[in-house]
Amino acid sequence: MGLDVKWTNFELIPFGAGRRHCPGIGLASQTLHMVLATLLQKFDLSIPNNAHIDMSATARLTNAKATSLEVLVSSRLNTTI
C-alpha cells in the first residue's frame, strides 16, 4: 500500500498542497532513503536506561507526542586513528 504525497490525495500532505506546495518535493523524495540509511548505518540509537517509550499524543490542531522522546546517539565508527 503506497501513500500519495504529491497533493492529489489529501490523506497525507507532508509538503503542502496547491499553489503553495514545497518546490523541493522531488529532491526530498530522492534523497530521503539515502539519508535515513546513512543515519542507521553510522550511528547506534538507544533509549536512556532502557525506559518505556510513551507514545501518547496530545489533542491539538496537529498531533504531537505528550512527552518528548529522549534518544542517545553514539557513533559506530572508530574515532581513534
N, CA, C and O atoms as a GROMACS GRO file, in nm:
protein
  324
    1MET      N    1   0.085  -0.118   0.000
    1MET     CA    2   0.000   0.000   0.000
    1MET      C    3   0.089   0.124   0.000
    1MET      O    4   0.167   0.143   0.093
    2GLY      N    5   0.079   0.205  -0.100
    2GLY     CA    6   0.158   0.327  -0.108
    2GLY      C    7   0.075   0.450  -0.075
    2GLY      O    8  -0.046   0.453  -0.098
    3LEU      N    9   0.141   0.548  -0.020
    3LEU     CA   10   0.074   0.674   0.008
    3LEU      C   11   0.111   0.776  -0.098
    3LEU      O   12   0.226   0.783  -0.141
    4ASP      N   13   0.015   0.854  -0.140
    4ASP     CA   14   0.039   0.958  -0.239
    4ASP      C   15   0.071   1.087  -0.166
    4ASP      O   16  -0.016   1.144  -0.100
    5VAL      N   17   0.195   1.135  -0.177
    5VAL     CA   18   0.236   1.258  -0.109
    5VAL      C   19   0.245   1.375  -0.205
    5VAL      O   20   0.296   1.481  -0.168
    6LYS      N   21   0.197   1.359  -0.325
    6LYS     CA   22   0.208   1.466  -0.425
    6LYS      C   23   0.078   1.545  -0.440
    6LYS      O   24   0.037   1.577  -0.552
    7TRP      N   25   0.015   1.575  -0.328
    7TRP     CA   26  -0.101   1.664  -0.315
    7TRP      C   27  -0.220   1.631  -0.402
    7TRP      O   28  -0.296   1.721  -0.439
    8THR      N   29  -0.240   1.503  -0.438
    8THR     CA   30  -0.361   1.467  -0.510
    8THR      C   31  -0.458   1.393  -0.419
    8THR      O   32  -0.579   1.394  -0.443
    9ASN      N   33  -0.408   1.330  -0.314
    9ASN     CA   34  -0.491   1.264  -0.215
    9ASN      C   35  -0.462   1.333  -0.082
    9ASN      O   36  -0.349   1.328  -0.035
   10PHE      N   37  -0.560   1.396  -0.022
   10PHE     CA   38  -0.538   1.477   0.096
   10PHE      C   39  -0.536   1.398   0.226
   10PHE      O   40  -0.568   1.452   0.332
   11GLU      N   41  -0.501   1.269   0.219
   11GLU     CA   42  -0.488   1.187   0.339
   11GLU      C   43  -0.357   1.221   0.411
   11GLU      O   44  -0.353   1.219   0.534
   12LEU      N   45  -0.252   1.252   0.336
   12LEU     CA   46  -0.122   1.286   0.392
   12LEU      C   47  -0.061   1.395   0.305
   12LEU      O   48  -0.042   1.376   0.184
   13ILE      N   49  -0.030   1.510   0.365
   13ILE     CA   50   0.024   1.622   0.288
   13ILE      C   51   0.152   1.674   0.357
   13ILE      O   52   0.148   1.780   0.418
   14PRO      N   53   0.263   1.601   0.348
   14PRO     CA   54   0.385   1.646   0.416
   14PRO      C   55   0.452   1.766   0.350
   14PRO      O   56   0.532   1.834   0.415
   15PHE      N   57   0.422   1.794   0.223
   15PHE     CA   58   0.488   1.902   0.151
   15PHE      C   59   0.391   2.013   0.110
   15PHE      O   60   0.422   2.090   0.020
   16GLY      N   61   0.276   2.022   0.175
   16GLY     CA   62   0.179   2.124   0.140
   16GLY      C   63   0.096   2.081   0.019
   16GLY      O   64   0.110   1.970  -0.031
   17ALA      N   65   0.011   2.172  -0.027
   17ALA     CA   66  -0.076   2.138  -0.140
   17ALA      C   67  -0.110   2.264  -0.218
   17ALA      O   68  -0.096   2.376  -0.169
   18GLY      N   69  -0.154   2.243  -0.341
   18GLY     CA   70  -0.198   2.354  -0.424
   18GLY      C   71  -0.085   2.442  -0.470
   18GLY      O   72   0.026   2.395  -0.494
   19ARG      N   73  -0.113   2.572  -0.483
   19ARG     CA   74  -0.013   2.667  -0.532
   19ARG      C   75   0.105   2.682  -0.435
   19ARG      O   76   0.214   2.720  -0.477
   20ARG      N   77   0.084   2.653  -0.309
   20ARG     CA   78   0.186   2.674  -0.208
   20ARG      C   79   0.262   2.547  -0.170
   20ARG      O   80   0.318   2.538  -0.061
   21HIS      N   81   0.263   2.449  -0.258
   21HIS     CA   82   0.335   2.325  -0.226
   21HIS      C   83   0.486   2.350  -0.227
   21HIS      O   84   0.534   2.448  -0.284
   22CYS      N   85   0.558   2.261  -0.164
   22CYS     CA   86   0.704   2.274  -0.150
   22CYS      C   87   0.772   2.245  -0.284
   22CYS      O   88   0.746   2.141  -0.344
   23PRO      N   89   0.858   2.336  -0.331
   23PRO     CA   90   0.926   2.310  -0.457
   23PRO      C   91   1.036   2.204  -0.445
   23PRO      O   92   1.086   2.156  -0.547
   24GLY      N   93   1.074   2.166  -0.324
   24GLY     CA   94   1.179   2.067  -0.305
   24GLY      C   95   1.130   1.925  -0.290
   24GLY      O   96   1.206   1.839  -0.245
   25ILE      N   97   1.004   1.897  -0.324
   25ILE     CA   98   0.950   1.762  -0.306
   25ILE      C   99   1.025   1.658  -0.388
   25ILE      O  100   1.042   1.545  -0.342
   26GLY      N  101   1.070   1.692  -0.507
   26GLY     CA  102   1.143   1.597  -0.592
   26GLY      C  103   1.277   1.560  -0.529
   26GLY      O  104   1.312   1.442  -0.523
   27LEU      N  105   1.352   1.660  -0.484
   27LEU     CA  106   1.481   1.634  -0.420
   27LEU      C  107   1.464   1.556  -0.290
   27LEU      O  108   1.539   1.463  -0.263
   28ALA      N  109   1.365   1.594  -0.210
   28ALA     CA  110   1.342   1.525  -0.083
   28ALA      C  111   1.304   1.380  -0.105
   28ALA      O  112   1.350   1.292  -0.032
   29SER      N  113   1.221   1.354  -0.203
   29SER     CA  114   1.179   1.216  -0.232
   29SER      C  115   1.296   1.129  -0.278
   29SER      O  116   1.298   1.009  -0.250
   30GLN      N  117   1.392   1.188  -0.348
   30GLN     CA  118   1.506   1.111  -0.397
   30GLN      C  119   1.612   1.088  -0.291
   30GLN      O  120   1.678   0.984  -0.292
   31THR      N  121   1.632   1.182  -0.200
   31THR     CA  122   1.742   1.172  -0.104
   31THR      C  123   1.701   1.116   0.032
   31THR      O  124   1.788   1.080   0.112
   32LEU      N  125   1.573   1.106   0.060
   32LEU     CA  126   1.526   1.060   0.191
   32LEU      C  127   1.579   0.921   0.226
   32LEU      O  128   1.624   0.899   0.338
   33HIS      N  129   1.573   0.828   0.132
   33HIS     CA  130   1.615   0.690   0.159
   33HIS      C  131   1.766   0.683   0.189
   33HIS      O  132   1.807   0.610   0.279
   34MET      N  133   1.846   0.758   0.116
   34MET     CA  134   1.991   0.755   0.137
   34MET      C  135   2.028   0.818   0.271
   34MET      O  136   2.116   0.767   0.341
   35VAL      N  137   1.964   0.927   0.308
   35VAL     CA  138   1.992   0.992   0.435
   35VAL      C  139   1.953   0.902   0.552
   35VAL      O  140   2.030   0.890   0.648
   36LEU      N  141   1.838   0.840   0.546
   36LEU     CA  142   1.794   0.750   0.653
   36LEU      C  143   1.885   0.627   0.663
   36LEU      O  144   1.919   0.586   0.774
   37ALA      N  145   1.924   0.568   0.551
   37ALA     CA  146   2.013   0.452   0.552
   37ALA      C  147   2.150   0.488   0.610
   37ALA      O  148   2.207   0.410   0.686
   38THR      N  149   2.202   0.606   0.577
   38THR     CA  150   2.331   0.650   0.630
   38THR      C  151   2.323   0.672   0.780
   38THR      O  152   2.414   0.634   0.854
   39LEU      N  153   2.214   0.732   0.827
   39LEU     CA  154   2.195   0.754   0.970
   39LEU      C  155   2.191   0.622   1.047
   39LEU      O  156   2.255   0.609   1.151
   40LEU      N  157   2.117   0.525   0.996
   40LEU     CA  158   2.106   0.396   1.063
   40LEU      C  159   2.235   0.316   1.055
   40LEU      O  160   2.264   0.236   1.145
   41GLN      N  161   2.314   0.334   0.950
   41GLN     CA  162   2.438   0.259   0.935
   41GLN      C  163   2.550   0.314   1.023
   41GLN      O  164   2.628   0.236   1.078
   42LYS      N  165   2.559   0.445   1.039
   42LYS     CA  166   2.674   0.506   1.106
   42LYS      C  167   2.653   0.538   1.253
   42LYS      O  168   2.748   0.574   1.321
   43PHE      N  169   2.530   0.524   1.304
   43PHE     CA  170   2.504   0.559   1.443
   43PHE      C  171   2.424   0.450   1.512
   43PHE      O  172   2.340   0.385   1.451
   44ASP      N  173   2.450   0.432   1.643
   44ASP     CA  174   2.368   0.347   1.728
   44ASP      C  175   2.270   0.436   1.802
   44ASP      O  176   2.310   0.533   1.864
   45LEU      N  177   2.143   0.403   1.795
   45LEU     CA  178   2.039   0.479   1.863
   45LEU      C  179   1.987   0.395   1.978
   45LEU      O  180   1.956   0.277   1.960
   46SER      N  181   1.977   0.455   2.097
   46SER     CA  182   1.926   0.382   2.213
   46SER      C  183   1.848   0.480   2.301
   46SER      O  184   1.849   0.601   2.280
   47ILE      N  185   1.781   0.422   2.400
   47ILE     CA  186   1.700   0.499   2.493
   47ILE      C  187   1.768   0.493   2.630
   47ILE      O  188   1.813   0.386   2.670
   48PRO      N  189   1.775   0.605   2.702
   48PRO     CA  190   1.841   0.605   2.834
   48PRO      C  191   1.776   0.503   2.929
   48PRO      O  192   1.654   0.500   2.943
   49ASN      N  193   1.858   0.421   2.992
   49ASN     CA  194   1.815   0.323   3.093
   49ASN      C  195   1.709   0.226   3.043
   49ASN      O  196   1.632   0.172   3.123
   50ASN      N  197   1.702   0.203   2.912
   50ASN     CA  198   1.601   0.114   2.852
   50ASN      C  199   1.462   0.145   2.903
   50ASN      O  200   1.384   0.054   2.933
   51ALA      N  201   1.429   0.273   2.913
   51ALA     CA  202   1.299   0.318   2.964
   51ALA      C  203   1.187   0.285   2.866
   51ALA      O  204   1.211   0.262   2.747
   52HIS      N  205   1.067   0.285   2.917
   52HIS     CA  206   0.947   0.263   2.835
   52HIS      C  207   0.921   0.388   2.751
   52HIS      O  208   0.934   0.500   2.801
   53ILE      N  209   0.883   0.371   2.626
   53ILE     CA  210   0.854   0.483   2.538
   53ILE      C  211   0.705   0.515   2.546
   53ILE      O  212   0.621   0.431   2.515
   54ASP      N  213   0.674   0.638   2.587
   54ASP     CA  214   0.536   0.683   2.596
   54ASP      C  215   0.492   0.737   2.461
   54ASP      O  216   0.544   0.839   2.416
   55MET      N  217   0.399   0.671   2.395
   55MET     CA  218   0.354   0.710   2.262
   55MET      C  219   0.220   0.783   2.264
   55MET      O  220   0.156   0.796   2.160
   56SER      N  221   0.178   0.831   2.380
   56SER     CA  222   0.050   0.903   2.386
   56SER      C  223   0.063   1.038   2.316
   56SER      O  224   0.169   1.100   2.315
   57ALA      N  225  -0.048   1.082   2.258
   57ALA     CA  226  -0.050   1.206   2.180
   57ALA      C  227  -0.135   1.312   2.248
   57ALA      O  228  -0.218   1.280   2.334
   58THR      N  229  -0.113   1.436   2.210
   58THR     CA  230  -0.194   1.546   2.260
   58THR      C  231  -0.309   1.572   2.163
   58THR      O  232  -0.297   1.542   2.044
   59ALA      N  233  -0.418   1.626   2.212
   59ALA     CA  234  -0.532   1.658   2.128
   59ALA      C  235  -0.529   1.807   2.095
   59ALA      O  236  -0.588   1.889   2.166
   60ARG      N  237  -0.460   1.841   1.988
   60ARG     CA  238  -0.448   1.979   1.942
   60ARG      C  239  -0.480   1.983   1.793
   60ARG      O  240  -0.530   1.886   1.736
   61LEU      N  241  -0.450   2.096   1.731
   61LEU     CA  242  -0.472   2.110   1.588
   61LEU      C  243  -0.386   2.010   1.511
   61LEU      O  244  -0.432   1.949   1.414
   62THR      N  245  -0.259   1.993   1.554
   62THR     CA  246  -0.173   1.890   1.497
   62THR      C  247  -0.139   1.790   1.606
   62THR      O  248  -0.127   1.826   1.723
   63ASN      N  249  -0.123   1.665   1.569
   63ASN     CA  250  -0.089   1.563   1.667
   63ASN      C  251   0.057   1.576   1.706
   63ASN      O  252   0.145   1.588   1.620
   64ALA      N  253   0.083   1.573   1.835
   64ALA     CA  254   0.219   1.577   1.887
   64ALA      C  255   0.229   1.480   2.003
   64ALA      O  256   0.129   1.445   2.066
   65LYS      N  257   0.351   1.436   2.031
   65LYS     CA  258   0.371   1.347   2.145
   65LYS      C  259   0.349   1.424   2.275
   65LYS      O  260   0.389   1.540   2.286
   66ALA      N  261   0.286   1.361   2.373
   66ALA     CA  262   0.260   1.426   2.501
   66ALA      C  263   0.390   1.446   2.578
   66ALA      O  264   0.407   1.547   2.646
   67THR      N  265   0.483   1.352   2.567
   67THR     CA  266   0.613   1.364   2.633
   67THR      C  267   0.721   1.356   2.525
   67THR      O  268   0.707   1.282   2.427
   68SER      N  269   0.828   1.430   2.544
   68SER     CA  270   0.934   1.429   2.445
   68SER      C  271   1.011   1.297   2.450
   68SER      O  272   1.018   1.232   2.554
   69LEU      N  273   1.068   1.261   2.338
   69LEU     CA  274   1.145   1.137   2.326
   69LEU      C  275   1.292   1.168   2.344
   69LEU      O  276   1.346   1.253   2.274
   70GLU      N  277   1.356   1.100   2.436
   70GLU     CA  278   1.500   1.115   2.458
   70GLU      C  279   1.572   0.997   2.394
   70GLU      O  280   1.538   0.882   2.420
   71VAL      N  281   1.670   1.028   2.312
   71VAL     CA  282   1.744   0.925   2.240
   71VAL      C  283   1.893   0.951   2.258
   71VAL      O  284   1.939   1.064   2.249
   72LEU      N  285   1.968   0.844   2.283
   72LEU     CA  286   2.114   0.853   2.290
   72LEU      C  287   2.170   0.811   2.155
   72LEU      O  288   2.138   0.705   2.103
   73VAL      N  289   2.254   0.896   2.100
   73VAL     CA  290   2.315   0.869   1.969
   73VAL      C  291   2.464   0.852   1.988
   73VAL      O  292   2.530   0.941   2.041
   74SER      N  293   2.518   0.739   1.947
   74SER     CA  294   2.662   0.716   1.956
   74SER      C  295   2.712   0.667   1.822
   74SER      O  296   2.644   0.594   1.751
   75SER      N  297   2.833   0.709   1.788
   75SER     CA  298   2.892   0.675   1.659
   75SER      C  299   2.937   0.531   1.656
   75SER      O  300   2.988   0.480   1.755
   76ARG      N  301   2.919   0.465   1.544
   76ARG     CA  302   2.966   0.329   1.525
   76ARG      C  303   3.109   0.328   1.472
   76ARG      O  304   3.176   0.225   1.477
   77LEU      N  305   3.154   0.441   1.421
   77LEU     CA  306   3.288   0.448   1.361
   77LEU      C  307   3.393   0.462   1.468
   77LEU      O  308   3.368   0.522   1.573
   78ASN      N  309   3.512   0.408   1.443
   78ASN     CA  310   3.623   0.420   1.533
   78ASN      C  311   3.683   0.560   1.516
   78ASN      O  312   3.731   0.593   1.408
   79THR      N  313   3.679   0.642   1.621
   79THR     CA  314   3.727   0.780   1.609
   79THR      C  315   3.877   0.793   1.637
   79THR      O  316   3.934   0.899   1.612
   80THR      N  317   3.942   0.689   1.688
   80THR     CA  318   4.086   0.695   1.713
   80THR      C  319   4.159   0.644   1.590
   80THR      O  320   4.116   0.549   1.526
   81ILE      N  321   4.269   0.707   1.560
   81ILE     CA  322   4.347   0.667   1.442
   81ILE      C  323   4.473   0.595   1.485
   81ILE      O  324   4.552   0.553   1.401
   0.00000   0.00000   0.00000
